[in-house]
């Protein structure tokens, strides 16, 4: 496995990999850009082809090609290994010999279940009648893979078992429930079935809408080995190309809303699944666009959910707009009753989160109420755009109940904002100090030279010999790096840094070492390295003399003579 990792690192350019998602600019030996892991206004993200690593000097995100794919694509390590191997044109013989992975078995189970649901829809007059009532035509049914789960609990388990699948595996992916003794029954019964794909198009879950009477109008797959609902957006596999082209997405509330938007011409619509938007879903969407419109229902629950979604999108660097559907309507009902025009108009009439929030405050509270101003200040404080803040301070100041003078009212609002923003400023200062710590390590001069030289393949054997100097390294960072390098690598490594540093453990120490190499000011010369090693040897000799001097009373004449000889040699006296 380690050989495969190193082969992949040698063939996959981390700069090419990352620049396919974010814009990078050459800066010295490294590449810089806006960090995709936090709201980055000034480029704090650095990528090094030399070390095969990346680091954000603001939020601390770090890793290599494997970490990047695992974080950005939400993959397991094995999935990332396969993804990068395919990118590099490498055949993973070990994986092929193992036969189908458990994940592949789960995916095959899901695909068999979908085929069953689609066949069951064709056989159910009632299910087809329901879809006709919703004006969902056969073309839409086929495009979205819509099916039907019959009310009988034993049909799906029987078919899956007949196809050679383990019902215990089917239970793992939320298709059946039960046990071998009591038997298994289908999880979804008498429901219109909506297949759920991850962003790569893999079928990972189902959502079921009750067709007849009963509780639980909607049931969605629980988290399974294939599926984490907090990390999947319904419709993204279909929408991502349009999202990337438009650099904008539309977030709606449910399956039928996504389908209705796509049918109305809004090809960028996606939805969270049976839960409110999560941070992971926002990070996922940020890979394809930087703008998003939240299009939710206009009832109180929809308004609160829209505000919350905007708050989650904001730290990920999105330009957010919020729009509400007409009262009592959703995209699906609008498309059926009116047509596509109102949906298109709603998407285009989105408001900035601050505009939306203040409109909500004004609809519920009066300027004569203190709560009105408390909520206004909180809303202004959450807005990072100073121009937007100033615009609303200007608009709201004349409404102040106690200060009729607009100038005095503006000043009062500004004082409230400053008082509330003090903790935020303190937090920013903490982040700045953290960034400074990330950017520097406490190394002595000779130590710095020797570790820098490890980046140069010609100087590396000389630098490696310097690591053998026992007692010459004193700083905490140098001692940790030396222990890691000599413990994980039995001999001087060959080849580019990115090919062998993946073997270094522990991971945190490895990334500290890579951070140093990434930001070393210059590569030393051979003379620099030779001088540094000589200095380390001298330091080691001095240390040994000090150690012996502490036990001087226990030394005989010959040992004392040896100490004196060492001291003369250090001073250059024969």
FENHU-V10763 format. One record per pair of residues at least 6 apart in sequence whose ideal C-beta (glycine too) atoms are under 7 Angstrom apart, sorted by the first residue. I is the first residue (numbers start at 1). GAP is how many residues later the second one is. D is the distance in whole Angstrom. If there is no record, write none. Layout:
i=I gap=GAP d=D
i=I gap=GAP d=D
This chain:
i=2 gap=501 d=6
i=4 gap=88 d=6
i=5 gap=497 d=5
i=6 gap=493 d=5
i=6 gap=494 d=7
i=6 gap=496 d=6
i=7 gap=83 d=6
i=8 gap=57 d=7
i=8 gap=76 d=5
i=8 gap=77 d=6
i=8 gap=80 d=6
i=8 gap=82 d=6
i=9 gap=43 d=6
i=9 gap=55 d=7
i=9 gap=56 d=6
i=9 gap=489 d=5
i=9 gap=490 d=5
i=9 gap=493 d=6
i=10 gap=486 d=7
i=10 gap=489 d=5
i=11 gap=77 d=4
i=11 gap=79 d=7
i=12 gap=53 d=5
i=12 gap=72 d=5
i=12 gap=75 d=6
i=12 gap=76 d=5
i=13 gap=36 d=7
i=14 gap=33 d=6
i=14 gap=35 d=6
i=14 gap=38 d=5
i=14 gap=40 d=7
i=14 gap=50 d=7
i=14 gap=51 d=5
i=15 gap=9 d=7
i=15 gap=16 d=5
i=15 gap=32 d=6
i=15 gap=34 d=5
i=17 gap=48 d=6
i=17 gap=51 d=6
i=18 gap=6 d=7
i=18 gap=29 d=5
i=18 gap=36 d=6
i=18 gap=50 d=6
i=21 gap=15 d=7
i=21 gap=51 d=7
i=21 gap=266 d=6
i=22 gap=11 d=5
i=22 gap=12 d=7
i=22 gap=14 d=5
i=23 gap=10 d=6
i=24 gap=7 d=4
i=24 gap=8 d=7
i=24 gap=9 d=4
i=24 gap=23 d=6
i=25 gap=6 d=7
i=25 gap=7 d=6
i=25 gap=8 d=6
i=29 gap=21 d=6
i=30 gap=16 d=5
i=30 gap=17 d=6
i=30 gap=18 d=5
i=30 gap=488 d=6
i=31 gap=16 d=4
i=32 gap=11 d=5
i=32 gap=13 d=6
i=32 gap=14 d=5
i=33 gap=10 d=6
i=33 gap=12 d=5
i=34 gap=6 d=4
i=34 gap=9 d=6
i=34 gap=11 d=6
i=35 gap=9 d=6
i=35 gap=10 d=4
i=35 gap=21 d=4
i=35 gap=23 d=6
i=35 gap=24 d=6
i=35 gap=26 d=6
i=36 gap=250 d=6
i=37 gap=19 d=6
i=37 gap=22 d=6
i=37 gap=24 d=4
i=38 gap=20 d=7
i=38 gap=21 d=4
i=38 gap=277 d=7
i=39 gap=276 d=5
i=39 gap=277 d=7
i=39 gap=278 d=5
i=40 gap=18 d=7
i=40 gap=277 d=7
i=44 gap=12 d=6
i=44 gap=13 d=5
i=44 gap=14 d=4
i=45 gap=9 d=7
i=45 gap=11 d=5
i=46 gap=8 d=7
i=46 gap=9 d=5
i=46 gap=11 d=7
i=46 gap=472 d=6
i=47 gap=7 d=5
i=48 gap=470 d=4
i=50 gap=405 d=6
i=50 gap=447 d=6
i=50 gap=467 d=7
i=51 gap=446 d=5
i=51 gap=447 d=6
i=51 gap=450 d=7
i=51 gap=463 d=5
i=51 gap=466 d=5
i=51 gap=467 d=5
i=52 gap=12 d=5
i=52 gap=13 d=7
i=52 gap=445 d=7
i=52 gap=446 d=3
i=53 gap=9 d=7
i=53 gap=10 d=7
i=53 gap=11 d=5
i=53 gap=458 d=7
i=53 gap=461 d=4
i=53 gap=465 d=7
i=54 gap=8 d=7
i=54 gap=9 d=6
i=54 gap=14 d=7
i=55 gap=7 d=5
i=55 gap=460 d=6
i=55 gap=463 d=7
i=57 gap=378 d=5
i=57 gap=381 d=5
i=57 gap=382 d=6
i=58 gap=373 d=7
i=58 gap=377 d=5
i=60 gap=378 d=6
i=62 gap=449 d=5
i=63 gap=8 d=7
i=64 gap=438 d=7
i=65 gap=19 d=6
i=66 gap=11 d=7
i=66 gap=14 d=5
i=66 gap=18 d=7
i=69 gap=6 d=6
i=69 gap=11 d=4
i=69 gap=14 d=6
i=69 gap=15 d=6
i=70 gap=7 d=6
i=70 gap=10 d=5
i=72 gap=215 d=6
i=73 gap=10 d=7
i=74 gap=157 d=5
i=74 gap=210 d=7
i=75 gap=8 d=6
i=82 gap=10 d=7
i=82 gap=13 d=7
i=85 gap=7 d=5
i=103 gap=123 d=7
i=105 gap=64 d=6
i=106 gap=63 d=7
i=106 gap=66 d=7
i=106 gap=67 d=5
i=106 gap=119 d=6
i=106 gap=120 d=5
i=107 gap=95 d=6
i=107 gap=96 d=7
i=107 gap=119 d=7
i=109 gap=51 d=7
i=109 gap=56 d=5
i=109 gap=60 d=6
i=109 gap=61 d=6
i=109 gap=64 d=6
i=109 gap=66 d=7
i=110 gap=63 d=6
i=110 gap=93 d=5
i=110 gap=94 d=7
i=111 gap=92 d=6
i=112 gap=48 d=6
i=112 gap=51 d=6
i=112 gap=53 d=7
i=113 gap=43 d=7
i=113 gap=62 d=5
i=114 gap=31 d=6
i=114 gap=33 d=6
i=114 gap=81 d=5
i=114 gap=89 d=6
i=116 gap=40 d=6
i=116 gap=43 d=6
i=117 gap=30 d=3
i=117 gap=31 d=6
i=117 gap=32 d=6
i=117 gap=76 d=4
i=118 gap=27 d=7
i=118 gap=29 d=4
i=120 gap=27 d=6
i=120 gap=28 d=5
i=120 gap=29 d=7
i=120 gap=30 d=5
i=121 gap=6 d=5
i=121 gap=7 d=7
i=121 gap=25 d=7
i=121 gap=26 d=5
i=121 gap=27 d=4
i=124 gap=24 d=5
i=124 gap=26 d=7
i=126 gap=85 d=7
i=127 gap=21 d=4
i=127 gap=65 d=6
i=127 gap=84 d=6
i=130 gap=62 d=7
i=130 gap=81 d=6
i=131 gap=10 d=6
i=134 gap=202 d=7
i=135 gap=201 d=5
i=140 gap=119 d=6
i=140 gap=123 d=6
i=144 gap=115 d=6
i=145 gap=50 d=4
i=146 gap=46 d=7
i=146 gap=47 d=7
i=146 gap=48 d=6
i=147 gap=46 d=4
i=148 gap=44 d=6
i=148 gap=45 d=6
i=149 gap=37 d=6
i=149 gap=39 d=4
i=149 gap=40 d=6
i=149 gap=41 d=7
i=149 gap=42 d=5
i=149 gap=44 d=5
i=149 gap=59 d=6
i=150 gap=40 d=7
i=151 gap=38 d=5
i=151 gap=39 d=4
i=153 gap=32 d=4
i=153 gap=33 d=5
i=153 gap=36 d=6
i=154 gap=31 d=6
i=156 gap=19 d=7
i=156 gap=20 d=7
i=156 gap=30 d=4
i=157 gap=10 d=6
i=157 gap=19 d=5
i=157 gap=27 d=4
i=157 gap=28 d=7
i=157 gap=29 d=6
i=160 gap=7 d=7
i=160 gap=10 d=5
i=161 gap=6 d=6
i=167 gap=9 d=6
i=167 gap=17 d=5
i=170 gap=6 d=5
i=171 gap=6 d=6
i=171 gap=13 d=7
i=172 gap=52 d=6
i=172 gap=53 d=6
i=173 gap=51 d=5
i=173 gap=53 d=6
i=174 gap=13 d=6
i=174 gap=47 d=4
i=174 gap=48 d=5
i=174 gap=50 d=5
i=175 gap=12 d=6
i=176 gap=8 d=4
i=176 gap=9 d=6
i=176 gap=10 d=6
i=176 gap=11 d=6
i=177 gap=7 d=7
i=177 gap=8 d=6
i=177 gap=10 d=6
i=178 gap=6 d=4
i=178 gap=7 d=6
i=188 gap=18 d=6
i=188 gap=20 d=4
i=188 gap=31 d=7
i=190 gap=20 d=7
i=190 gap=21 d=5
i=190 gap=22 d=5
i=191 gap=17 d=3
i=191 gap=18 d=6
i=191 gap=19 d=6
i=191 gap=20 d=6
i=191 gap=28 d=7
i=192 gap=16 d=7
i=192 gap=17 d=4
i=192 gap=19 d=6
i=193 gap=13 d=5
i=193 gap=15 d=5
i=194 gap=12 d=7
i=194 gap=13 d=4
i=194 gap=61 d=4
i=195 gap=8 d=5
i=195 gap=11 d=6
i=196 gap=8 d=6
i=196 gap=9 d=4
i=196 gap=10 d=6
i=196 gap=11 d=6
i=196 gap=36 d=6
i=196 gap=38 d=6
i=196 gap=77 d=7
i=197 gap=6 d=6
i=197 gap=7 d=7
i=197 gap=40 d=4
i=198 gap=6 d=5
i=198 gap=34 d=5
i=198 gap=39 d=7
i=199 gap=37 d=5
i=199 gap=38 d=6
i=199 gap=41 d=6
i=199 gap=85 d=6
i=200 gap=37 d=7
i=201 gap=36 d=4
i=204 gap=22 d=4
i=204 gap=23 d=4
i=204 gap=28 d=7
i=205 gap=15 d=7
i=205 gap=16 d=4
i=205 gap=22 d=4
i=206 gap=15 d=5
i=207 gap=11 d=6
i=207 gap=13 d=5
i=207 gap=48 d=6
i=207 gap=66 d=7
i=208 gap=10 d=7
i=208 gap=11 d=5
i=209 gap=8 d=7
i=209 gap=9 d=6
i=210 gap=6 d=7
i=210 gap=7 d=5
i=218 gap=56 d=7
i=220 gap=9 d=7
i=220 gap=53 d=6
i=220 gap=54 d=4
i=221 gap=6 d=6
i=223 gap=6 d=6
i=229 gap=44 d=5
i=229 gap=45 d=6
i=229 gap=46 d=6
i=230 gap=48 d=4
i=230 gap=50 d=5
i=230 gap=51 d=7
i=231 gap=49 d=5
i=231 gap=50 d=7
i=231 gap=53 d=6
i=232 gap=41 d=6
i=233 gap=37 d=4
i=233 gap=38 d=7
i=233 gap=39 d=6
i=233 gap=48 d=5
i=233 gap=51 d=6
i=233 gap=52 d=6
i=234 gap=21 d=6
i=234 gap=24 d=6
i=234 gap=36 d=6
i=234 gap=37 d=5
i=234 gap=39 d=6
i=235 gap=23 d=4
i=235 gap=34 d=6
i=235 gap=35 d=5
i=235 gap=36 d=6
i=236 gap=34 d=5
i=239 gap=10 d=7
i=239 gap=28 d=6
i=239 gap=29 d=5
i=239 gap=30 d=6
i=239 gap=31 d=5
i=240 gap=48 d=5
i=242 gap=25 d=4
i=242 gap=26 d=5
i=243 gap=6 d=5
i=243 gap=25 d=5
i=243 gap=45 d=5
i=243 gap=46 d=5
i=244 gap=44 d=5
i=244 gap=45 d=7
i=246 gap=22 d=6
i=247 gap=42 d=5
i=247 gap=43 d=6
i=247 gap=44 d=6
i=248 gap=20 d=6
i=248 gap=41 d=5
i=248 gap=43 d=4
i=248 gap=44 d=7
i=248 gap=45 d=7
i=249 gap=19 d=5
i=249 gap=21 d=6
i=249 gap=36 d=6
i=249 gap=40 d=5
i=249 gap=43 d=5
i=250 gap=11 d=6
i=250 gap=16 d=6
i=250 gap=18 d=5
i=250 gap=19 d=5
i=250 gap=43 d=5
i=250 gap=45 d=5
i=250 gap=97 d=6
i=251 gap=19 d=6
i=251 gap=20 d=7
i=251 gap=26 d=7
i=251 gap=41 d=6
i=251 gap=43 d=5
i=251 gap=44 d=7
i=251 gap=58 d=6
i=252 gap=6 d=6
i=252 gap=9 d=6
i=252 gap=17 d=5
i=252 gap=19 d=5
i=252 gap=43 d=5
i=252 gap=79 d=6
i=253 gap=18 d=6
i=253 gap=43 d=6
i=253 gap=44 d=6
i=254 gap=17 d=6
i=255 gap=16 d=7
i=256 gap=76 d=4
i=257 gap=14 d=6
i=257 gap=73 d=6
i=257 gap=74 d=4
i=257 gap=75 d=6
i=258 gap=11 d=5
i=258 gap=12 d=6
i=258 gap=13 d=5
i=260 gap=71 d=4
i=260 gap=72 d=4
i=260 gap=75 d=4
i=261 gap=8 d=3
i=261 gap=70 d=5
i=261 gap=82 d=6
i=262 gap=7 d=6
i=263 gap=72 d=6
i=264 gap=71 d=5
i=264 gap=76 d=3
i=264 gap=79 d=4
i=264 gap=80 d=6
i=265 gap=75 d=6
i=265 gap=79 d=6
i=266 gap=77 d=6
i=266 gap=78 d=7
i=266 gap=81 d=6
i=272 gap=9 d=6
i=276 gap=29 d=6
i=276 gap=32 d=6
i=277 gap=32 d=4
i=277 gap=35 d=5
i=279 gap=33 d=6
i=282 gap=30 d=5
i=282 gap=31 d=5
i=282 gap=34 d=5
i=283 gap=33 d=6
i=285 gap=7 d=7
i=286 gap=30 d=5
i=286 gap=31 d=7
i=286 gap=32 d=7
i=290 gap=27 d=6
i=290 gap=28 d=6
i=290 gap=29 d=6
i=291 gap=27 d=7
i=291 gap=28 d=4
i=292 gap=21 d=6
i=292 gap=26 d=5
i=292 gap=28 d=6
i=293 gap=28 d=5
i=293 gap=30 d=6
i=293 gap=54 d=6
i=293 gap=57 d=4
i=294 gap=12 d=5
i=294 gap=15 d=5
i=294 gap=16 d=6
i=294 gap=26 d=7
i=294 gap=28 d=5
i=294 gap=29 d=7
i=295 gap=28 d=5
i=295 gap=30 d=7
i=295 gap=51 d=6
i=295 gap=52 d=6
i=296 gap=6 d=4
i=296 gap=9 d=6
i=296 gap=10 d=4
i=296 gap=28 d=6
i=297 gap=28 d=6
i=297 gap=33 d=6
i=298 gap=26 d=4
i=298 gap=27 d=6
i=298 gap=28 d=7
i=298 gap=29 d=5
i=302 gap=22 d=7
i=303 gap=21 d=7
i=303 gap=57 d=6
i=306 gap=16 d=5
i=306 gap=18 d=7
i=307 gap=50 d=6
i=310 gap=10 d=5
i=310 gap=12 d=6
i=310 gap=43 d=4
i=313 gap=7 d=5
i=314 gap=6 d=6
i=314 gap=39 d=7
i=320 gap=33 d=5
i=321 gap=29 d=3
i=321 gap=30 d=6
i=321 gap=31 d=6
i=322 gap=28 d=6
i=322 gap=29 d=6
i=322 gap=31 d=6
i=322 gap=34 d=4
i=323 gap=23 d=5
i=323 gap=24 d=7
i=323 gap=26 d=6
i=323 gap=27 d=4
i=323 gap=28 d=7
i=325 gap=6 d=7
i=325 gap=9 d=7
i=325 gap=21 d=6
i=326 gap=16 d=7
i=331 gap=12 d=5
i=334 gap=8 d=5
i=334 gap=9 d=6
i=335 gap=8 d=6
i=351 gap=8 d=7
i=352 gap=36 d=7
i=354 gap=25 d=6
i=354 gap=29 d=5
i=354 gap=34 d=5
i=354 gap=38 d=6
i=357 gap=22 d=4
i=358 gap=18 d=7
i=358 gap=21 d=6
i=358 gap=34 d=6
i=361 gap=11 d=6
i=361 gap=14 d=5
i=361 gap=15 d=6
i=361 gap=18 d=7
i=365 gap=6 d=6
i=365 gap=7 d=4
i=365 gap=10 d=7
i=366 gap=6 d=6
i=367 gap=32 d=4
i=367 gap=34 d=6
i=368 gap=33 d=5
i=376 gap=20 d=6
i=377 gap=39 d=5
i=377 gap=40 d=6
i=377 gap=43 d=6
i=380 gap=9 d=5
i=380 gap=12 d=6
i=380 gap=37 d=6
i=381 gap=36 d=6
i=381 gap=39 d=5
i=381 gap=40 d=6
i=383 gap=6 d=5
i=393 gap=17 d=6
i=393 gap=20 d=5
i=397 gap=9 d=5
i=397 gap=12 d=4
i=397 gap=13 d=5
i=397 gap=16 d=6
i=398 gap=8 d=5
i=398 gap=11 d=7
i=400 gap=9 d=4
i=400 gap=12 d=7
i=403 gap=6 d=4
i=403 gap=9 d=6
i=438 gap=77 d=7
i=439 gap=80 d=7
i=441 gap=36 d=5
i=441 gap=71 d=7
i=441 gap=75 d=6
i=442 gap=33 d=5
i=442 gap=34 d=7
i=442 gap=35 d=6
i=443 gap=32 d=5
i=443 gap=34 d=6
i=443 gap=35 d=6
i=444 gap=30 d=6
i=444 gap=31 d=6
i=446 gap=86 d=4
i=446 gap=89 d=4
i=446 gap=90 d=5
i=447 gap=26 d=6
i=447 gap=28 d=6
i=447 gap=31 d=4
i=449 gap=75 d=5
i=449 gap=79 d=5
i=449 gap=80 d=6
i=449 gap=83 d=4
i=450 gap=13 d=5
i=450 gap=16 d=4
i=450 gap=17 d=7
i=450 gap=79 d=7
i=450 gap=82 d=5
i=450 gap=83 d=7
i=451 gap=30 d=6
i=451 gap=65 d=6
i=452 gap=68 d=5
i=452 gap=71 d=6
i=452 gap=72 d=6
i=453 gap=6 d=4
i=453 gap=7 d=7
i=453 gap=9 d=7
i=453 gap=10 d=4
i=453 gap=71 d=5
i=453 gap=76 d=5
i=454 gap=6 d=6
i=454 gap=9 d=5
i=455 gap=42 d=6
i=455 gap=62 d=5
i=455 gap=68 d=7
i=456 gap=67 d=5
i=459 gap=67 d=6
i=459 gap=70 d=6
i=460 gap=32 d=6
i=461 gap=31 d=5
i=462 gap=64 d=7
i=462 gap=67 d=5
i=463 gap=66 d=6
i=464 gap=28 d=4
i=465 gap=68 d=7
i=466 gap=63 d=7
i=466 gap=66 d=7
i=466 gap=67 d=4
i=466 gap=70 d=6
i=467 gap=15 d=6
i=467 gap=18 d=6
i=467 gap=19 d=6
i=469 gap=64 d=7
i=469 gap=67 d=5
i=469 gap=68 d=6
i=469 gap=71 d=6
i=470 gap=70 d=6
i=471 gap=69 d=4
i=471 gap=72 d=5
i=471 gap=73 d=6
i=472 gap=64 d=3
i=472 gap=65 d=6
i=472 gap=67 d=5
i=472 gap=68 d=4
i=473 gap=6 d=5
i=473 gap=9 d=5
i=473 gap=63 d=7
i=477 gap=35 d=7
i=480 gap=29 d=5
i=481 gap=28 d=7
i=481 gap=32 d=5
i=484 gap=20 d=5
i=484 gap=21 d=7
i=484 gap=25 d=5
i=484 gap=26 d=7
i=485 gap=19 d=7
i=488 gap=15 d=5
i=488 gap=16 d=5
i=488 gap=17 d=6
i=489 gap=14 d=7
i=493 gap=7 d=4
i=497 gap=20 d=7
i=501 gap=9 d=6
i=501 gap=13 d=6
i=504 gap=6 d=4
i=538 gap=32 d=6
i=541 gap=25 d=6
i=541 gap=29 d=6
i=542 gap=28 d=7
i=545 gap=18 d=6
i=545 gap=21 d=6
i=545 gap=22 d=6
i=548 gap=7 d=7
i=548 gap=15 d=6
i=549 gap=14 d=7
